[in-house]
Amino acid sequence: MTGAAESVPVAPQVPVLNAANALTLLRLVLVPVFAASVVTSAMTHVGWRVAACLIFALASVTDLVDGWIARRFGLVTSVGKVADPIADKALTGAALLLLSFYDRLPWWVTVVILVREWGITALRFWVIRHGVLAASRGGKIKTALQILAIVWYLWPVPAALVAVGPWVMGAAVVVTVVTGFDYVVRALRLRRPAH
C-alpha cells in the first residue's frame, strides 16, 4: 500500500554551520573591530578613519554576499534568518551612535533610524509564526543609502565634498521612515486572520 506520505519529498537538512552563516558571524565579529577603529581615530586621525571606513565597507559587503549565497545554494536556516538582521542592526547602529558621539551626525537622525531598524526587527519576530516579512525593494534602497551615507561620513573626504554627506543621509532617513510604515502595514496584513 502506498500512502500519500511516501510521495512527499523530504527537504534536505541545511547545516547551521555554512558559508552564509559564517559571513554573518564575520560581520558580527567585525562590529567591535570597527568600533575600536573609530574610537582610536576619534574621527580626527586620517589613517584610522580610513581603516574604520574600510572595515565598515567590508562588513556591509558580507551582508549582500551572505544573503545571495543562502538563496543561491539553498543554505537558508532559522539561525541565519535571526542572526542576519541582528548583525546588520549591530553594524549600522554602532556606526550611527559613534558618528553622533563624535558630533558628525545629529542625535535625532541616529534615534529615528535605530528606532525604525529595531522596531522592524521586533515586527519580524512578532509575525514569524504567520510568515516571513521579507526585505522589500524600498528596504534594500534604504540599506544602500544608509551604507553610502555612513561611508561618506567615515571617509576623510575633501572639505568641498563634506556637505554631500548630510544630503545622502537625509535621503536615507526619508526612505527609512517611509519603508518603516510599509513594513508595519505588511506585518498587520500577515497577522490578520484569514477569512
Residue pairs with C-beta under 8 A, 6 or more apart in sequence:
12 74
14 74
14 75
14 76
14 77
15 77
16 77
16 79
18 70
18 75
18 77
19 66
19 69
19 73
19 75
20 66
20 67
20 69
20 70
20 73
20 75
20 76
20 77
20 80
21 66
21 75
21 77
21 79
21 80
21 83
23 62
23 65
23 66
23 69
24 62
24 66
24 80
24 83
24 84
24 87
25 83
25 87
26 59
26 62
27 59
27 62
27 63
27 66
27 87
27 88
27 91
28 83
28 86
28 87
28 90
30 55
30 58
30 59
30 62
30 91
31 59
31 87
31 90
31 91
31 94
33 55
34 52
34 55
34 56
34 59
34 91
34 94
34 95
35 94
35 98
37 48
37 51
37 52
37 55
38 48
38 49
38 52
38 95
38 98
38 102
38 154
39 98
40 48
41 47
41 48
41 49
41 51
41 52
42 102
43 49
43 99
43 102
43 104
46 156
49 154
49 155
49 156
50 155
50 156
52 154
53 151
53 154
53 155
56 91
56 95
56 150
56 151
56 154
57 147
57 151
59 91
60 91
60 147
63 84
63 87
63 88
63 91
63 143
66 80
66 84
67 84
69 75
70 76
70 77
70 80
81 132
85 121
85 124
86 121
88 117
88 143
89 114
89 117
89 118
89 121
92 113
92 117
92 146
92 147
92 150
93 114
93 117
93 118
95 150
95 154
96 105
96 109
96 110
96 113
96 114
96 150
97 110
97 114
99 105
99 110
99 150
99 153
99 154
100 106
100 107
100 109
100 110
104 153
105 153
105 169
109 169
109 173
112 173
112 176
112 177
113 146
113 172
113 173
113 176
116 176
116 177
116 180
117 176
119 180
120 133
120 180
120 183
123 133
123 183
123 184
123 187
124 132
124 133
124 187
126 187
126 191
127 133
127 187
127 190
127 191
130 190
130 191
131 190
133 183
133 186
133 187
133 190
135 143
136 179
136 182
136 183
136 186
138 175
138 178
138 179
138 182
139 179
139 183
141 175
141 179
142 172
142 175
142 176
142 179
145 168
145 171
145 172
145 175
146 172
146 176
148 168
148 172
149 165
149 168
149 169
149 171
149 172
152 164
152 165
152 168
152 169
153 165
153 169
157 164
157 165
